Amino acid sequence: RYSDFFNLYEKLLQRWPGIYVPRIPPKKITGNLDPAVVQTRMRLLNRFCLNLSKIEYLYNSEETNLFKTSKAPDIANKIKSLPELEYSTILKRMMEAFPDTNEGYDIVMGKNKFTEFDAFLRKSLKNIQDFQTTVNAAYEKREMEKKKYLELINGFSNYEKLNIMSYADNNSGALIFFNPSYSDLSEKKVKLSNEMINPFIAFKEWLEEEVLDVEAMSIAIKQLFYLMETEVKLKDRINSLEEGLKKGNSTNIFKQIFKKKEQNMADMEREKTIAQQKIISLQGILRIVGDYMENLIERFKSEKTQNYYKYLKMFAILQRES
């Protein structure tokens, strides 16, 4: 089911924060049983699987392995039952996935690059969606032309039956589409309708994929920003706890006796220690994810350039064949 793929995708995002996860086609509230919608969704889900298989650490992850080995209808429950991971566990799996990370990487220095690229992605997505409108209109127009072309052939057939047969004094040898010698023409007509090519399908599919890829990159960068914000919040919390501990130590114990001062102080110390441990893990995660994302952005730009050339060439070939 689509929901099984969606659950897998959500778990990968949750348990690999800041890492690029291939995007799956979005949910559709209506029209999800329309044959064209089903066909598009199947193609894009297949692409999701193929892209996932090329990312070794995701393809061999606990989440994907559970998805691959589970049987319906148990997949949903098993995927959903995977718990959220502690930052220490996330750091450990990322260290295994990215052993060549630059140990001296500074996430603060790289933040501007991510901010600028995130702003570019938002503009890019709007531009792509506008272009989609144009391409979809061209695609629909060509589909209508195909339909009209076949209607034209039927028009010739009807003209022969009514007019030419009369003009030729019922001599069927004067016909073309209904000439007995060309008995396979009706089959050829069906074959023609199945084989007529709409070259705009190349651009239509390219832009559908382009939207998903840009969204996937944008989501990864937003998760990176969220991790950075979480680190800042944890540091602020530690400062707040330290202030509370200082006040607690300077307060007359008799005024606090009914508030269980010692227990409150112990709780604050424990919370401070946990927050400090989280920050250490978060800083390790940010170093890995930041270094990974800087390299990914360059690869992403290069791949998108090559993809553009590929689809232009594909369109030219389909246009020629049509």
Disulfide bonds with the S-S distance in Angstrom:
none
